[in-house]
Amino acid sequence: FFSKQPGSLSSSVVVGGDGSKVANISQWRSAEDIAAFRADPRFADYMKSIIELAAGESVMGHTTYSHTGGVEN
C-alpha cells in the first residue's frame, strides 16, 4: 500500500531490541505527497488497525544523512 503511492521513496520498519517499540520510517518526495497519501481513504483504515495495536505519534522531518548498501548519500 505505501510503496504504490505517488511520491513514496522508501519505507522501513525498525523494531527495538526488546521488541516493545517499533518505528515506521517512510521517505517521501514532498510534503504534498504525504498529504495526498493521508487523504486516501485506505490510509484511515490502515491507521485504525495500527491504533488498535499500539499508541503512536507522527513526526515529519527531513533527512540529514543516509547510508545505504555501502554508498553514502
mmCIF file of the N, C-alpha and C atoms, coordinates in Angstrom:
data_MODEL
# 
_entry.id   MODEL 
# 
loop_
_atom_site.group_PDB 
_atom_site.id 
_atom_site.type_symbol 
_atom_site.label_atom_id 
_atom_site.label_alt_id 
_atom_site.label_comp_id 
_atom_site.label_asym_id 
_atom_site.label_entity_id 
_atom_site.label_seq_id 
_atom_site.pdbx_PDB_ins_code 
_atom_site.Cartn_x 
_atom_site.Cartn_y 
_atom_site.Cartn_z 
_atom_site.occupancy 
_atom_site.B_iso_or_equiv 
_atom_site.pdbx_formal_charge 
_atom_site.auth_seq_id 
_atom_site.auth_comp_id 
_atom_site.auth_asym_id 
_atom_site.auth_atom_id 
_atom_site.pdbx_PDB_model_num 
ATOM 1   N N  . PHE A 1 1  ? 0.830  -1.200 0.000  1.00 0.00 ? 1  PHE A N  1 
ATOM 2   C CA . PHE A 1 1  ? 0.000  0.000  0.000  1.00 0.00 ? 1  PHE A CA 1 
ATOM 3   C C  . PHE A 1 1  ? 0.870  1.258  0.000  1.00 0.00 ? 1  PHE A C  1 
ATOM 4   N N  . PHE A 1 2  ? 1.801  1.365  0.924  1.00 0.00 ? 2  PHE A N  1 
ATOM 5   C CA . PHE A 1 2  ? 2.685  2.529  0.988  1.00 0.00 ? 2  PHE A CA 1 
ATOM 6   C C  . PHE A 1 2  ? 3.496  2.673  -0.294 1.00 0.00 ? 2  PHE A C  1 
ATOM 7   N N  . SER A 1 3  ? 4.146  1.605  -0.700 1.00 0.00 ? 3  SER A N  1 
ATOM 8   C CA . SER A 1 3  ? 5.106  1.672  -1.806 1.00 0.00 ? 3  SER A CA 1 
ATOM 9   C C  . SER A 1 3  ? 4.470  2.003  -3.143 1.00 0.00 ? 3  SER A C  1 
ATOM 10  N N  . LYS A 1 4  ? 3.170  1.823  -3.267 1.00 0.00 ? 4  LYS A N  1 
ATOM 11  C CA . LYS A 1 4  ? 2.495  2.098  -4.534 1.00 0.00 ? 4  LYS A CA 1 
ATOM 12  C C  . LYS A 1 4  ? 1.956  3.526  -4.617 1.00 0.00 ? 4  LYS A C  1 
ATOM 13  N N  . GLN A 1 5  ? 2.144  4.312  -3.570 1.00 0.00 ? 5  GLN A N  1 
ATOM 14  C CA . GLN A 1 5  ? 1.640  5.680  -3.553 1.00 0.00 ? 5  GLN A CA 1 
ATOM 15  C C  . GLN A 1 5  ? 2.574  6.622  -4.308 1.00 0.00 ? 5  GLN A C  1 
ATOM 16  N N  . PRO A 1 6  ? 2.010  7.562  -5.075 1.00 0.00 ? 6  PRO A N  1 
ATOM 17  C CA . PRO A 1 6  ? 2.857  8.542  -5.761 1.00 0.00 ? 6  PRO A CA 1 
ATOM 18  C C  . PRO A 1 6  ? 3.711  9.314  -4.754 1.00 0.00 ? 6  PRO A C  1 
ATOM 19  N N  . GLY A 1 7  ? 4.985  9.410  -5.022 1.00 0.00 ? 7  GLY A N  1 
ATOM 20  C CA . GLY A 1 7  ? 5.897  10.149 -4.159 1.00 0.00 ? 7  GLY A CA 1 
ATOM 21  C C  . GLY A 1 7  ? 6.555  9.319  -3.080 1.00 0.00 ? 7  GLY A C  1 
ATOM 22  N N  . SER A 1 8  ? 6.135  8.063  -2.906 1.00 0.00 ? 8  SER A N  1 
ATOM 23  C CA . SER A 1 8  ? 6.759  7.196  -1.905 1.00 0.00 ? 8  SER A CA 1 
ATOM 24  C C  . SER A 1 8  ? 8.147  6.796  -2.387 1.00 0.00 ? 8  SER A C  1 
ATOM 25  N N  . LEU A 1 9  ? 9.169  7.071  -1.568 1.00 0.00 ? 9  LEU A N  1 
ATOM 26  C CA . LEU A 1 9  ? 10.545 6.732  -1.921 1.00 0.00 ? 9  LEU A CA 1 
ATOM 27  C C  . LEU A 1 9  ? 11.021 5.469  -1.226 1.00 0.00 ? 9  LEU A C  1 
ATOM 28  N N  . SER A 1 10 ? 10.716 5.335  0.075  1.00 0.00 ? 10 SER A N  1 
ATOM 29  C CA . SER A 1 10 ? 11.129 4.142  0.816  1.00 0.00 ? 10 SER A CA 1 
ATOM 30  C C  . SER A 1 10 ? 10.348 4.055  2.115  1.00 0.00 ? 10 SER A C  1 
ATOM 31  N N  . SER A 1 11 ? 10.345 2.876  2.699  1.00 0.00 ? 11 SER A N  1 
ATOM 32  C CA . SER A 1 11 ? 9.714  2.659  3.993  1.00 0.00 ? 11 SER A CA 1 
ATOM 33  C C  . SER A 1 11 ? 10.476 1.559  4.717  1.00 0.00 ? 11 SER A C  1 
ATOM 34  N N  . SER A 1 12 ? 10.776 1.787  5.982  1.00 0.00 ? 12 SER A N  1 
ATOM 35  C CA . SER A 1 12 ? 11.477 0.800  6.803  1.00 0.00 ? 12 SER A CA 1 
ATOM 36  C C  . SER A 1 12 ? 10.759 0.664  8.132  1.00 0.00 ? 12 SER A C  1 
ATOM 37  N N  . VAL A 1 13 ? 10.726 -0.539 8.661  1.00 0.00 ? 13 VAL A N  1 
ATOM 38  C CA . VAL A 1 13 ? 10.192 -0.781 9.995  1.00 0.00 ? 13 VAL A CA 1 
ATOM 39  C C  . VAL A 1 13 ? 11.365 -1.208 10.868 1.00 0.00 ? 13 VAL A C  1 
ATOM 40  N N  . VAL A 1 14 ? 11.573 -0.485 11.962 1.00 0.00 ? 14 VAL A N  1 
ATOM 41  C CA . VAL A 1 14 ? 12.677 -0.751 12.874 1.00 0.00 ? 14 VAL A CA 1 
ATOM 42  C C  . VAL A 1 14 ? 12.079 -1.183 14.212 1.00 0.00 ? 14 VAL A C  1 
ATOM 43  N N  . VAL A 1 15 ? 12.489 -2.345 14.704 1.00 0.00 ? 15 VAL A N  1 
ATOM 44  C CA . VAL A 1 15 ? 11.998 -2.876 15.975 1.00 0.00 ? 15 VAL A CA 1 
ATOM 45  C C  . VAL A 1 15 ? 13.097 -2.731 17.022 1.00 0.00 ? 15 VAL A C  1 
ATOM 46  N N  . GLY A 1 16 ? 12.739 -2.186 18.191 1.00 0.00 ? 16 GLY A N  1 
ATOM 47  C CA . GLY A 1 16 ? 13.695 -2.029 19.280 1.00 0.00 ? 16 GLY A CA 1 
ATOM 48  C C  . GLY A 1 16 ? 14.197 -3.377 19.776 1.00 0.00 ? 16 GLY A C  1 
ATOM 49  N N  . GLY A 1 17 ? 15.320 -3.372 20.446 1.00 0.00 ? 17 GLY A N  1 
ATOM 50  C CA . GLY A 1 17 ? 15.972 -4.592 20.908 1.00 0.00 ? 17 GLY A CA 1 
ATOM 51  C C  . GLY A 1 17 ? 15.090 -5.499 21.747 1.00 0.00 ? 17 GLY A C  1 
ATOM 52  N N  . ASP A 1 18 ? 14.241 -4.912 22.592 1.00 0.00 ? 18 ASP A N  1 
ATOM 53  C CA . ASP A 1 18 ? 13.383 -5.747 23.433 1.00 0.00 ? 18 ASP A CA 1 
ATOM 54  C C  . ASP A 1 18 ? 12.020 -5.992 22.795 1.00 0.00 ? 18 ASP A C  1 
ATOM 55  N N  . GLY A 1 19 ? 11.804 -5.450 21.596 1.00 0.00 ? 19 GLY A N  1 
ATOM 56  C CA . GLY A 1 19 ? 10.557 -5.675 20.873 1.00 0.00 ? 19 GLY A CA 1 
ATOM 57  C C  . GLY A 1 19 ? 9.380  -4.848 21.348 1.00 0.00 ? 19 GLY A C  1 
ATOM 58  N N  . SER A 1 20 ? 9.590  -3.962 22.322 1.00 0.00 ? 20 SER A N  1 
ATOM 59  C CA . SER A 1 20 ? 8.473  -3.192 22.863 1.00 0.00 ? 20 SER A CA 1 
ATOM 60  C C  . SER A 1 20 ? 8.166  -1.923 22.072 1.00 0.00 ? 20 SER A C  1 
ATOM 61  N N  . LYS A 1 21 ? 9.078  -1.513 21.207 1.00 0.00 ? 21 LYS A N  1 
ATOM 62  C CA . LYS A 1 21 ? 8.867  -0.299 20.414 1.00 0.00 ? 21 LYS A CA 1 
ATOM 63  C C  . LYS A 1 21 ? 9.180  -0.577 18.950 1.00 0.00 ? 21 LYS A C  1 
ATOM 64  N N  . VAL A 1 22 ? 8.403  0.070  18.084 1.00 0.00 ? 22 VAL A N  1 
ATOM 65  C CA . VAL A 1 22 ? 8.569  -0.084 16.641 1.00 0.00 ? 22 VAL A CA 1 
ATOM 66  C C  . VAL A 1 22 ? 8.484  1.293  16.005 1.00 0.00 ? 22 VAL A C  1 
ATOM 67  N N  . ALA A 1 23 ? 9.347  1.552  15.044 1.00 0.00 ? 23 ALA A N  1 
ATOM 68  C CA . ALA A 1 23 ? 9.296  2.800  14.277 1.00 0.00 ? 23 ALA A CA 1 
ATOM 69  C C  . ALA A 1 23 ? 9.110  2.456  12.808 1.00 0.00 ? 23 ALA A C  1 
ATOM 70  N N  . ASN A 1 24 ? 8.176  3.137  12.171 1.00 0.00 ? 24 ASN A N  1 
ATOM 71  C CA . ASN A 1 24 ? 7.983  3.016  10.730 1.00 0.00 ? 24 ASN A CA 1 
ATOM 72  C C  . ASN A 1 24 ? 8.551  4.292  10.124 1.00 0.00 ? 24 ASN A C  1 
ATOM 73  N N  . ILE A 1 25 ? 9.625  4.184  9.383  1.00 0.00 ? 25 ILE A N  1 
ATOM 74  C CA . ILE A 1 25 ? 10.295 5.344  8.801  1.00 0.00 ? 25 ILE A CA 1 
ATOM 75  C C  . ILE A 1 25 ? 10.032 5.339  7.306  1.00 0.00 ? 25 ILE A C  1 
ATOM 76  N N  . SER A 1 26 ? 9.297  6.349  6.851  1.00 0.00 ? 26 SER A N  1 
ATOM 77  C CA . SER A 1 26 ? 8.959  6.453  5.432  1.00 0.00 ? 26 SER A CA 1 
ATOM 78  C C  . SER A 1 26 ? 9.585  7.713  4.863  1.00 0.00 ? 26 SER A C  1 
ATOM 79  N N  . GLN A 1 27 ? 10.104 7.604  3.661  1.00 0.00 ? 27 GLN A N  1 
ATOM 80  C CA . GLN A 1 27 ? 10.652 8.771  2.968  1.00 0.00 ? 27 GLN A CA 1 
ATOM 81  C C  . GLN A 1 27 ? 9.760  9.072  1.768  1.00 0.00 ? 27 GLN A C  1 
ATOM 82  N N  . TRP A 1 28 ? 9.464  10.352 1.602  1.00 0.00 ? 28 TRP A N  1 
ATOM 83  C CA . TRP A 1 28 ? 8.570  10.812 0.549  1.00 0.00 ? 28 TRP A CA 1 
ATOM 84  C C  . TRP A 1 28 ? 9.241  11.916 -0.252 1.00 0.00 ? 28 TRP A C  1 
ATOM 85  N N  . ARG A 1 29 ? 8.797  12.089 -1.471 1.00 0.00 ? 29 ARG A N  1 
ATOM 86  C CA . ARG A 1 29 ? 9.323  13.116 -2.359 1.00 0.00 ? 29 ARG A CA 1 
ATOM 87  C C  . ARG A 1 29 ? 8.986  14.512 -1.841 1.00 0.00 ? 29 ARG A C  1 
ATOM 88  N N  . SER A 1 30 ? 7.769  14.696 -1.281 1.00 0.00 ? 30 SER A N  1 
ATOM 89  C CA . SER A 1 30 ? 7.367  16.032 -0.833 1.00 0.00 ? 30 SER A CA 1 
ATOM 90  C C  . SER A 1 30 ? 6.288  15.940 0.241  1.00 0.00 ? 30 SER A C  1 
ATOM 91  N N  . ALA A 1 31 ? 6.100  17.039 0.965  1.00 0.00 ? 31 ALA A N  1 
ATOM 92  C CA . ALA A 1 31 ? 5.027  17.118 1.959  1.00 0.00 ? 31 ALA A CA 1 
ATOM 93  C C  . ALA A 1 31 ? 3.666  16.996 1.285  1.00 0.00 ? 31 ALA A C  1 
ATOM 94  N N  . GLU A 1 32 ? 3.552  17.478 0.060  1.00 0.00 ? 32 GLU A N  1 
ATOM 95  C CA . GLU A 1 32 ? 2.292  17.368 -0.682 1.00 0.00 ? 32 GLU A CA 1 
ATOM 96  C C  . GLU A 1 32 ? 1.950  15.904 -0.968 1.00 0.00 ? 32 GLU A C  1 
ATOM 97  N N  . ASP A 1 33 ? 2.964  15.101 -1.272 1.00 0.00 ? 33 ASP A N  1 
ATOM 98  C CA . ASP A 1 33 ? 2.729  13.670 -1.498 1.00 0.00 ? 33 ASP A CA 1 
ATOM 99  C C  . ASP A 1 33 ? 2.250  12.986 -0.216 1.00 0.00 ? 33 ASP A C  1 
ATOM 100 N N  . ILE A 1 34 ? 2.801  13.386 0.918  1.00 0.00 ? 34 ILE A N  1 
ATOM 101 C CA . ILE A 1 34 ? 2.358  12.825 2.198  1.00 0.00 ? 34 ILE A CA 1 
ATOM 102 C C  . ILE A 1 34 ? 0.901  13.206 2.445  1.00 0.00 ? 34 ILE A C  1 
ATOM 103 N N  . ALA A 1 35 ? 0.563  14.465 2.202  1.00 0.00 ? 35 ALA A N  1 
ATOM 104 C CA . ALA A 1 35 ? -0.815 14.926 2.411  1.00 0.00 ? 35 ALA A CA 1 
ATOM 105 C C  . ALA A 1 35 ? -1.790 14.151 1.522  1.00 0.00 ? 35 ALA A C  1 
ATOM 106 N N  . ALA A 1 36 ? -1.410 13.910 0.276  1.00 0.00 ? 36 ALA A N  1 
ATOM 107 C CA . ALA A 1 36 ? -2.276 13.148 -0.632 1.00 0.00 ? 36 ALA A CA 1 
ATOM 108 C C  . ALA A 1 36 ? -2.436 11.714 -0.131 1.00 0.00 ? 36 ALA A C  1 
ATOM 109 N N  . PHE A 1 37 ? -1.364 11.117 0.340  1.00 0.00 ? 37 PHE A N  1 
ATOM 110 C CA . PHE A 1 37 ? -1.409 9.762  0.892  1.00 0.00 ? 37 PHE A CA 1 
ATOM 111 C C  . PHE A 1 37 ? -2.352 9.709  2.091  1.00 0.00 ? 37 PHE A C  1 
ATOM 112 N N  . ARG A 1 38 ? -2.228 10.676 2.978  1.00 0.00 ? 38 ARG A N  1 
ATOM 113 C CA . ARG A 1 38 ? -3.075 10.695 4.174  1.00 0.00 ? 38 ARG A CA 1 
ATOM 114 C C  . ARG A 1 38 ? -4.537 10.967 3.844  1.00 0.00 ? 38 ARG A C  1 
ATOM 115 N N  . ALA A 1 39 ? -4.815 11.593 2.696  1.00 0.00 ? 39 ALA A N  1 
ATOM 116 C CA . ALA A 1 39 ? -6.194 11.857 2.272  1.00 0.00 ? 39 ALA A CA 1 
ATOM 117 C C  . ALA A 1 39 ? -6.850 10.623 1.647  1.00 0.00 ? 39 ALA A C  1 
ATOM 118 N N  . ASP A 1 40 ? -6.057 9.631  1.282  1.00 0.00 ? 40 ASP A N  1 
ATOM 119 C CA . ASP A 1 40 ? -6.576 8.387  0.700  1.00 0.00 ? 40 ASP A CA 1 
ATOM 120 C C  . ASP A 1 40 ? -7.390 7.653  1.770  1.00 0.00 ? 40 ASP A C  1 
ATOM 121 N N  . PRO A 1 41 ? -8.644 7.260  1.472  1.00 0.00 ? 41 PRO A N  1 
ATOM 122 C CA . PRO A 1 41 ? -9.470 6.564  2.466  1.00 0.00 ? 41 PRO A CA 1 
ATOM 123 C C  . PRO A 1 41 ? -8.813 5.295  3.024  1.00 0.00 ? 41 PRO A C  1 
ATOM 124 N N  . ARG A 1 42 ? -7.967 4.656  2.251  1.00 0.00 ? 42 ARG A N  1 
ATOM 125 C CA . ARG A 1 42 ? -7.290 3.446  2.737  1.00 0.00 ? 42 ARG A CA 1 
ATOM 126 C C  . ARG A 1 42 ? -6.332 3.766  3.883  1.00 0.00 ? 42 ARG A C  1 
ATOM 127 N N  . PHE A 1 43 ? -5.806 4.993  3.904  1.00 0.00 ? 43 PHE A N  1 
ATOM 128 C CA . PHE A 1 43 ? -4.915 5.394  4.988  1.00 0.00 ? 43 PHE A CA 1 
ATOM 129 C C  . PHE A 1 43 ? -5.661 5.382  6.320  1.00 0.00 ? 43 PHE A C  1 
ATOM 130 N N  . ALA A 1 44 ? -6.890 5.910  6.336  1.00 0.00 ? 44 ALA A N  1 
ATOM 131 C CA . ALA A 1 44 ? -7.682 5.925  7.573  1.00 0.00 ? 44 ALA A CA 1 
ATOM 132 C C  . ALA A 1 44 ? -7.935 4.503  8.066  1.00 0.00 ? 44 ALA A C  1 
ATOM 133 N N  . ASP A 1 45 ? -8.266 3.601  7.156  1.00 0.00 ? 45 ASP A N  1 
ATOM 134 C CA . ASP A 1 45 ? -8.483 2.200  7.538  1.00 0.00 ? 45 ASP A CA 1 
ATOM 135 C C  . ASP A 1 45 ? -7.202 1.585  8.097  1.00 0.00 ? 45 ASP A C  1 
ATOM 136 N N  . TYR A 1 46 ? -6.084 1.879  7.448  1.00 0.00 ? 46 TYR A N  1 
ATOM 137 C CA . TYR A 1 46 ? -4.788 1.367  7.896  1.00 0.00 ? 46 TYR A CA 1 
ATOM 138 C C  . TYR A 1 46 ? -4.476 1.872  9.304  1.00 0.00 ? 46 TYR A C  1 
ATOM 139 N N  . MET A 1 47 ? -4.679 3.170  9.529  1.00 0.00 ? 47 MET A N  1 
ATOM 140 C CA . MET A 1 47 ? -4.370 3.752  10.833 1.00 0.00 ? 47 MET A CA 1 
ATOM 141 C C  . MET A 1 47 ? -5.267 3.181  11.928 1.00 0.00 ? 47 MET A C  1 
ATOM 142 N N  . LYS A 1 48 ? -6.530 2.897  11.613 1.00 0.00 ? 48 LYS A N  1 
ATOM 143 C CA . LYS A 1 48 ? -7.414 2.280  12.608 1.00 0.00 ? 48 LYS A CA 1 
ATOM 144 C C  . LYS A 1 48 ? -6.833 0.955  13.087 1.00 0.00 ? 48 LYS A C  1 
ATOM 145 N N  . SER A 1 49 ? -6.321 0.163  12.161 1.00 0.00 ? 49 SER A N  1 
ATOM 146 C CA . SER A 1 49 ? -5.752 -1.134 12.549 1.00 0.00 ? 49 SER A CA 1 
ATOM 147 C C  . SER A 1 49 ? -4.481 -0.954 13.378 1.00 0.00 ? 49 SER A C  1 
ATOM 148 N N  . ILE A 1 50 ? -3.693 0.065  13.071 1.00 0.00 ? 50 ILE A N  1 
ATOM 149 C CA . ILE A 1 50 ? -2.472 0.335  13.836 1.00 0.00 ? 50 ILE A CA 1 
ATOM 150 C C  . ILE A 1 50 ? -2.817 0.811  15.246 1.00 0.00 ? 50 ILE A C  1 
ATOM 151 N N  . ILE A 1 51 ? -3.780 1.717  15.358 1.00 0.00 ? 51 ILE A N  1 
ATOM 152 C CA . ILE A 1 51 ? -4.165 2.276  16.657 1.00 0.00 ? 51 ILE A CA 1 
ATOM 153 C C  . ILE A 1 51 ? -4.698 1.187  17.585 1.00 0.00 ? 51 ILE A C  1 
ATOM 154 N N  . GLU A 1 52 ? -5.328 0.160  17.008 1.00 0.00 ? 52 GLU A N  1 
ATOM 155 C CA . GLU A 1 52 ? -5.806 -0.954 17.828 1.00 0.00 ? 52 GLU A CA 1 
ATOM 156 C C  . GLU A 1 52 ? -4.644 -1.727 18.454 1.00 0.00 ? 52 GLU A C  1 
ATOM 157 N N  . LEU A 1 53 ? -3.490 -1.694 17.820 1.00 0.00 ? 53 LEU A N  1 
ATOM 158 C CA . LEU A 1 53 ? -2.328 -2.440 18.301 1.00 0.00 ? 53 LEU A CA 1 
ATOM 159 C C  . LEU A 1 53 ? -1.433 -1.643 19.241 1.00 0.00 ? 53 LEU A C  1 
ATOM 160 N N  . ALA A 1 54 ? -1.336 -0.327 19.018 1.00 0.00 ? 54 ALA A N  1 
ATOM 161 C CA . ALA A 1 54 ? -0.342 0.445  19.767 1.00 0.00 ? 54 ALA A CA 1 
ATOM 162 C C  . ALA A 1 54 ? -0.665 1.930  19.753 1.00 0.00 ? 54 ALA A C  1 
ATOM 163 N N  . ALA A 1 55 ? -0.084 2.640  20.703 1.00 0.00 ? 55 ALA A N  1 
ATOM 164 C CA . ALA A 1 55 ? -0.143 4.097  20.709 1.00 0.00 ? 55 ALA A CA 1 
ATOM 165 C C  . ALA A 1 55 ? 1.005  4.602  19.851 1.00 0.00 ? 55 ALA A C  1 
ATOM 166 N N  . GLY A 1 56 ? 0.863  5.788  19.325 1.00 0.00 ? 56 GLY A N  1 
ATOM 167 C CA . GLY A 1 56 ? 1.948  6.299  18.495 1.00 0.00 ? 56 GLY A CA 1 
ATOM 168 C C  . GLY A 1 56 ? 1.831  7.784  18.246 1.00 0.00 ? 56 GLY A C  1 
ATOM 169 N N  . GLU A 1 57 ? 2.788  8.270  17.521 1.00 0.00 ? 57 GLU A N  1 
ATOM 170 C CA . GLU A 1 57 ? 2.780  9.669  17.124 1.00 0.00 ? 57 GLU A CA 1 
ATOM 171 C C  . GLU A 1 57 ? 3.377  9.774  15.730 1.00 0.00 ? 57 GLU A C  1 
ATOM 172 N N  . SER A 1 58 ? 2.994  10.820 15.029 1.00 0.00 ? 58 SER A N  1 
ATOM 173 C CA . SER A 1 58 ? 3.514  11.064 13.689 1.00 0.00 ? 58 SER A CA 1 
ATOM 174 C C  . SER A 1 58 ? 4.441  12.270 13.748 1.00 0.00 ? 58 SER A C  1 
ATOM 175 N N  . VAL A 1 59 ? 5.614  12.121 13.188 1.00 0.00 ? 59 VAL A N  1 
ATOM 176 C CA . VAL A 1 59 ? 6.604  13.193 13.186 1.00 0.00 ? 59 VAL A CA 1 
ATOM 177 C C  . VAL A 1 59 ? 7.094  13.384 11.759 1.00 0.00 ? 59 VAL A C  1 
ATOM 178 N N  . MET A 1 60 ? 7.050  14.623 11.263 1.00 0.00 ? 60 MET A N  1 
ATOM 179 C CA . MET A 1 60 ? 7.563  14.911 9.931  1.00 0.00 ? 60 MET A CA 1 
ATOM 180 C C  . MET A 1 60 ? 8.889  15.645 10.072 1.00 0.00 ? 60 MET A C  1 
ATOM 181 N N  . GLY A 1 61 ? 9.884  15.202 9.328  1.00 0.00 ? 61 GLY A N  1 
ATOM 182 C CA . GLY A 1 61 ? 11.196 15.830 9.373  1.00 0.00 ? 61 GLY A CA 1 
ATOM 183 C C  . GLY A 1 61 ? 11.866 15.726 8.019  1.00 0.00 ? 61 GLY A C  1 
ATOM 184 N N  . HIS A 1 62 ? 13.151 15.938 7.983  1.00 0.00 ? 62 HIS A N  1 
ATOM 185 C CA . HIS A 1 62 ? 13.889 15.825 6.727  1.00 0.00 ? 62 HIS A CA 1 
ATOM 186 C C  . HIS A 1 62 ? 15.156 14.997 6.967  1.00 0.00 ? 62 HIS A C  1 
ATOM 187 N N  . THR A 1 63 ? 15.615 14.348 5.929  1.00 0.00 ? 63 THR A N  1 
ATOM 188 C CA . THR A 1 63 ? 16.801 13.505 6.024  1.00 0.00 ? 63 THR A CA 1 
ATOM 189 C C  . THR A 1 63 ? 18.050 14.376 5.996  1.00 0.00 ? 63 THR A C  1 
ATOM 190 N N  . THR A 1 64 ? 18.906 14.211 6.994  1.00 0.00 ? 64 THR A N  1 
ATOM 191 C CA . THR A 1 64 ? 20.168 14.948 7.009  1.00 0.00 ? 64 THR A CA 1 
ATOM 192 C C  . THR A 1 64 ? 21.340 14.062 6.615  1.00 0.00 ? 64 THR A C  1 
ATOM 193 N N  . TYR A 1 65 ? 21.154 12.743 6.724  1.00 0.00 ? 65 TYR A N  1 
ATOM 194 C CA . TYR A 1 65 ? 22.197 11.802 6.330  1.00 0.00 ? 65 TYR A CA 1 
ATOM 195 C C  . TYR A 1 65 ? 21.551 10.460 6.046  1.00 0.00 ? 65 TYR A C  1 
ATOM 196 N N  . SER A 1 66 ? 22.024 9.789  5.027  1.00 0.00 ? 66 SER A N  1 
ATOM 197 C CA . SER A 1 66 ? 21.534 8.455  4.693  1.00 0.00 ? 66 SER A CA 1 
ATOM 198 C C  . SER A 1 66 ? 22.700 7.609  4.212  1.00 0.00 ? 66 SER A C  1 
ATOM 199 N N  . HIS A 1 67 ? 22.738 6.358  4.638  1.00 0.00 ? 67 HIS A N  1 
ATOM 200 C CA . HIS A 1 67 ? 23.790 5.434  4.223  1.00 0.00 ? 67 HIS A CA 1 
ATOM 201 C C  . HIS A 1 67 ? 23.109 4.131  3.829  1.00 0.00 ? 67 HIS A C  1 
ATOM 202 N N  . THR A 1 68 ? 23.261 3.714  2.586  1.00 0.00 ? 68 THR A N  1 
ATOM 203 C CA . THR A 1 68 ? 22.605 2.510  2.090  1.00 0.00 ? 68 THR A CA 1 
ATOM 204 C C  . THR A 1 68 ? 23.575 1.669  1.283  1.00 0.00 ? 68 THR A C  1 
ATOM 205 N N  . GLY A 1 69 ? 23.673 0.409  1.602  1.00 0.00 ? 69 GLY A N  1 
ATOM 206 C CA . GLY A 1 69 ? 24.442 -0.533 0.796  1.00 0.00 ? 69 GLY A CA 1 
ATOM 207 C C  . GLY A 1 69 ? 25.855 -0.105 0.464  1.00 0.00 ? 69 GLY A C  1 
ATOM 208 N N  . GLY A 1 70 ? 26.546 0.503  1.415  1.00 0.00 ? 70 GLY A N  1 
ATOM 209 C CA . GLY A 1 70 ? 27.925 0.894  1.194  1.00 0.00 ? 70 GLY A CA 1 
ATOM 210 C C  . GLY A 1 70 ? 28.102 2.186  0.415  1.00 0.00 ? 70 GLY A C  1 
ATOM 211 N N  . VAL A 1 71 ? 27.006 2.903  0.141  1.00 0.00 ? 71 VAL A N  1 
ATOM 212 C CA . VAL A 1 71 ? 27.087 4.150  -0.631 1.00 0.00 ? 71 VAL A CA 1 
ATOM 213 C C  . VAL A 1 71 ? 26.569 5.292  0.231  1.00 0.00 ? 71 VAL A C  1 
ATOM 214 N N  . GLU A 1 72 ? 27.378 6.322  0.432  1.00 0.00 ? 72 GLU A N  1 
ATOM 215 C CA . GLU A 1 72 ? 26.908 7.497  1.163  1.00 0.00 ? 72 GLU A CA 1 
ATOM 216 C C  . GLU A 1 72 ? 26.055 8.346  0.249  1.00 0.00 ? 72 GLU A C  1 
ATOM 217 N N  . ASN A 1 73 ? 24.938 8.846  0.803  1.00 0.00 ? 73 ASN A N  1 
ATOM 218 C CA . ASN A 1 73 ? 24.030 9.735  0.051  1.00 0.00 ? 73 ASN A CA 1 
ATOM 219 C C  . ASN A 1 73 ? 24.030 11.104 0.682  1.00 0.00 ? 73 ASN A C  1 
# 
